[in-house]
Amino acid sequence: MTAGAFVRQKSQFRDRPEGGPDRHHLYVALACPWSQRAAIVRAVTGLEIGISYAHPYRDERGWAFTGGQFVDDINGFELLQQAYDASDPSFEGRVSVPVLWDKEAGRIVNNESADIVVIFDEWTGGRFYPADKREEIDALNAWIYDEFQNGVYRAGFSRSQRAYDEAFRGVFSALERMEALLADRRYLVGDAITLADWRLLPTLLRFDAVYHTHFRCNGKRLIEYPNLLRYTRDLYQQPHVAETFALDEVKEHYYTTHDELNPKRIIPAGPLDLGFTA
């Protein structure tokens, strides 16, 4: 591994749920792209499962429920850390979202977004992860995550020039590859939306507003990729998807939480038009 490279913490809770959605609750923060994956699939499938939203600002205590729209009406937790403590008192990692909570057992079932979106799709009939497309979907997910979705974080949190340069090249290689892929198809796997698309969308939505500047992924903007912009706009305008994207929360989270990248915590006013509704 390159010196100074960012290493993402692995999800610690990877269980399969017992029972159906009525036994479970979803904790998310709309500021977080991994959370938005789960929120999108919940929304587009019409899955009836309760949801609680954490505040976009995350301090040293982790994700918090501060009142108003940011409240846990299931357990009354003030910090998501309490859910982790209740599930595993020995847990010492970073508290992350999304979290799928088992109300009956009183514990976290799963905190890996890649698992949760599959679970939600299974609960609603399997429309977005069809058996005959899974191999292709899984292959797309693998390189898109490694090079692009985790790549923007590896660029942003790199601790050496070499690590940054490697991540930067990977991000824009992936963007060019996706741009070419979408030249002759509407979605990643063809004419139908799959989980590969819903997994990718949150990173695209944040690219120009956050990753281009905050994470120094400034080779090109999303709006300079016509196929990707058309694709992003198409997905964003699907029913209920826009409800899962809160740009103000996204910007507040990134620009006020990462002191090492933005010590003055000044939130940029722009971009004023991301091009998703044209």
For each residue, the residues with C-beta under 8 A, 3 or more apart:
1: 5 7
2: 5 160 162 163 166
3: 159 160 162 163
4: 158 159 160 162 163 164
5: 1 2 154 158 159 160 163 166 167
6: 153 154 156 157 158 159 163 167
7: 1
8: 150 153
9: 93 94 96
10:
11: 14 96 110 111 112 115
12: 88 91 93 111
13: 87 88 99 108 109 110 111 112
14: 11 110 112 115
15: 109 110
16: 109 110 119
17: 23 24 100 102 109 110 119
18: 23 102 105 109
19: 22 23 24 102 104
20: 23 24 123
21: 24 47 48 49 120 123
22: 19 48 49
23: 17 18 19 20 102 103 104
24: 17 19 20 21 49 50 100 101 102 103 109
25: 49 50 51 52 74 100 101 103
26: 38 39 42 49 50 51 52 98 99 100 101 116
27: 51 52 54 63 72 80 83 97 98 99 101
28: 32 35 36 38 39 51 52 53 54 97 98 99
29: 32 35 53 54 55 56 58 63 97 249 253
30: 35 36 39 53 56 244 245 246 249 250
31: 35 56 246 249 250 252 253 254
32: 28 29 35 36 97 98 253
33: 36 37 149 202 203 205 206
34: 37 38 96 97 98 113 202
35: 28 29 30 31 32 38 39 97 98 113
36: 28 30 32 33 39 40 201 202 205 244 245
37: 33 34 40 41 98 113 114 116 117 198 199 202
38: 26 28 34 35 41 42 98 100 113 116 117 120
39: 26 28 30 35 36 42 43 51 98 244
40: 36 37 43 44 198 201 202 241 244
41: 37 38 44 45 47 116 117 120 121 128 195 198
42: 26 38 39 45 47 49 51 120
43: 39 40 46 240 241 243 244
44: 40 41 128 198 238 239 240 241
45: 41 42 120 121 123 124 125 127 128
46: 43 124
47: 21 41 42 120 123 124
48: 21 22
49: 21 22 24 25 26 42 120
50: 24 25 26 73 74
51: 25 26 27 28 39 42
52: 25 26 27 28 65 71 72 73 74
53: 28 29 30 69 70
54: 27 28 29 58 63 64 65 70 80 97
55: 29 58 63 64 65 66 70
56: 29 30 31 246 249 250 252 253
57: 64 252 253 256 257
58: 29 54 55 62 63 64 253 257
59: 62 64 257
60:
61: 64 79 81
62: 58 59 79 80 81 94 95
63: 27 29 54 55 58 79 80 81 95 97
64: 54 55 57 58 59 61 70 78 79 80
65: 52 54 55 70 71 72 77 78 79 80
66: 55 70 78
67: 70 71
68: 71
69: 53
70: 53 54 55 64 65 66 67
71: 52 65 67 68
72: 27 52 65 75 76 77 78
73: 50 52 76
74: 25 50 52 101 103
75: 72 82 83 101
76: 72 73
77: 65 72 80 82 83
78: 64 65 66 72 82
79: 61 62 63 64 65 82 95
80: 27 54 62 63 64 65 77 83 84 95 97 99
81: 61 62 63 84 85 95
82: 75 77 78 79 85 86
83: 27 75 77 80 86 87 99 101 108
84: 80 81 87 88 91 95 108
85: 81 82 88 89 91
86: 82 83 106 107
87: 13 83 84 91 107 108
88: 12 13 84 85 91 108
89: 85
90:
91: 12 84 85 87 88
92:
93: 9 12 96
94: 9 62
95: 62 63 79 80 81 84
96: 9 11 34 93 99 111
97: 27 28 29 32 34 35 54 63 80 111
98: 26 27 28 32 34 35 37 38 39 111 113 116
99: 13 26 27 28 80 83 96 108 110 111
100: 17 24 25 26 38 108 109 110 111 116 119
101: 24 25 26 27 74 75 83 107 108 109
102: 17 18 19 23 24 105 106 107 108 109
103: 23 24 25 74 106
104: 19 23
105: 18 102 109
106: 86 102 103
107: 86 87 101 102
108: 13 83 84 87 88 99 100 101 102 111
109: 13 15 16 17 18 24 100 101 102 105
110: 11 13 14 15 16 17 99 100 115 116 119
111: 11 12 13 96 97 98 99 100 108
112: 11 13 14 115 116
113: 34 35 37 38 98 116 117 199
114: 37 117 118 141 199
115: 11 14 110 112 118 119
116: 26 37 38 41 98 100 110 112 113 119 120
117: 37 38 41 113 114 120 121 128 195 198 199
118: 114 115 121 122 129 195
119: 16 17 100 110 115 116 122 123
120: 21 38 41 42 45 47 49 116 117 123 124
121: 41 45 117 118 124 125 126 127 128 129 195
122: 118 119 126 129
123: 20 21 45 47 119 120
124: 45 46 47 120 121 127
125: 45 121
126: 121 122 129 130 131
127: 45 121 124 130
128: 41 44 45 117 121 193 194 195 198
129: 118 121 122 126 133 134 137 194 195
130: 126 127 133 134 194
131: 126 134
132:
133: 129 130 136 137 189 194
134: 129 130 131 137 138
135: 138 139
136: 133 139 140 189
137: 129 133 134 140 141 188 189 194 195 196
138: 134 135 141 142
139: 135 136 142 143
140: 136 137 143 144 188 189 196
141: 114 137 138 144 145 195 196 199
142: 138 139 145 146
143: 139 140 146 147 174 177
144: 140 141 147 148 149 174 178 196 199 200
145: 141 142 148 149 150 199
146: 142 143 150 151 170
147: 143 144 150 151 170 171 173 174
148: 144 145 151 152 170 171 174 175 178 200 203
149: 33 144 145 152 199 200 203
150: 8 145 146 147 153 154
151: 146 147 148 154 155 167 170 171 174
152: 148 149 155 156 167 171 203 207 211 215 217
153: 6 8 150 156 157 215
154: 5 6 150 151 157 158 163 166 167 170
155: 151 152 158 164 167 168 171 211 215 216 217
156: 6 152 153 211 214 215 216 217 258 261
157: 6 153 154 215 261
158: 4 5 6 154 155 161 163 164 167
159: 3 4 5 6 163
160: 2 3 4 5 163 164
161: 158 164 165
162: 2 3 4 165 166
163: 2 3 4 5 6 154 158 159 160 166 167
164: 4 155 158 160 161 167 168 216
165: 161 162 168 169
166: 2 5 154 162 163 169 170
167: 5 6 151 152 154 155 158 163 164 170 171
168: 155 164 165 171 172 216 217 219
169: 165 166 172 173
170: 146 147 148 151 154 166 167 173 174
171: 147 148 151 152 155 167 168 174 175 217 219
172: 168 169 175 176 217 219 220
173: 147 169 170 176 177
174: 143 144 147 148 151 170 171 177 178
175: 148 171 172 178 179 220 225 228
176: 172 173 179 180
177: 143 173 174 180 181
178: 144 148 174 175 181 182 188 200 225 227 228
179: 175 176 182 183 225 226 227 228
180: 176 177 183 227
181: 177 178 185 188
182: 178 179 185 186 188 227 228 230 231
183: 179 180 227
184:
185: 181 182 188 189 190 191
186: 182 190 191 231 234
187: 190 191 192 193 194 196 197 231
188: 137 140 178 181 182 185 194 196 197 200
189: 133 136 137 140 185 192 194 196 197
190: 185 186 187
191: 185 186 187
192: 187 189
193: 128 187 197 198 235 238
194: 128 129 130 133 137 187 188 189 197 198
195: 41 117 118 121 128 129 137 141 198 199
196: 137 140 141 144 187 188 189 199 200
197: 187 188 189 193 194 200 201 235
198: 37 40 41 44 117 128 193 194 195 201 235
199: 37 113 114 117 141 144 145 149 195 196 202
200: 144 148 149 178 188 196 197 203 204
201: 36 40 197 198 204 205 232 235 236 241
202: 33 34 36 37 40 199 205 206 245
203: 33 148 149 152 200 206 207 211
204: 200 201 207 222 228 231 232
205: 33 36 201 202 209 232 236 245 250 274 276
206: 33 202 203 209 210 211 250 254
207: 152 203 204 210 211 212 217 221 222
208: 211 212 221 222 223 271 274
209: 205 206 212 247 250 251 268 271 274
210: 206 207 213 214 215 250 251 254 255
211: 152 155 156 203 206 207 208 214 215 217
212: 207 208 209 215 217 218 221 222
213: 210 216 218 268
214: 156 210 211 254 255 258 261 262
215: 152 153 155 156 157 210 211 212 261
216: 155 156 164 168 213
217: 152 155 156 168 171 172 207 211 212
218: 212 213
219: 168 171 172
220: 172 175 224 225
221: 207 208 212 224
222: 204 207 208 212 225 228 229 232 274 275
223: 208 229 274 275
224: 220 221
225: 175 178 179 220 222 228 229
226: 179 229 230
227: 178 179 180 182 183 230 231
228: 175 178 179 182 204 222 225 231 232
229: 222 223 225 226 232 233 275
230: 182 226 227 233 234
231: 182 186 187 204 227 228 234 235
232: 201 204 205 222 228 229 235 236 276
233: 229 230 236 237 275 276 277 278
234: 186 230 231 237 238
235: 193 197 198 201 231 232 238 241
236: 201 205 232 233 241 242 245 276 277
237: 233 234 241 242 276 277
238: 44 193 234 235 241
239: 44
240: 43 44 243 244
241: 40 43 44 201 235 236 237 238 244 245
242: 236 237 245 276
243: 43 240
244: 30 36 39 40 43 240 241
245: 30 36 202 205 236 241 242 250
246: 30 31 56 249 250
247: 209 250 251 274
248: 251 252
249: 29 30 31 56 246 252 253
250: 30 31 56 205 206 209 210 245 246 247 253 254
251: 209 210 247 248 254 255 267 268
252: 31 56 57 248 249 255 256 267
253: 29 31 32 56 57 58 249 250 256 257
254: 31 206 210 214 250 251 257 258 262
255: 210 214 251 252 258 262 265 266 267 268
256: 57 252 253 262 265 267
257: 57 58 59 253 254
258: 156 214 254 255 261 262
259: 262 263 265
260: 263
261: 156 157 214 215 258
262: 214 254 255 256 258 259 265 266
263: 259 260
264:
265: 255 256 259 262
266: 255 262
267: 251 252 255 256
268: 209 213 251 255
269: 272
270:
271: 208 209 274
272: 269
273:
274: 205 208 209 222 223 247 271
275: 222 223 229 233 278
276: 205 232 233 236 237 242
277: 233 236 237
278: 233 275
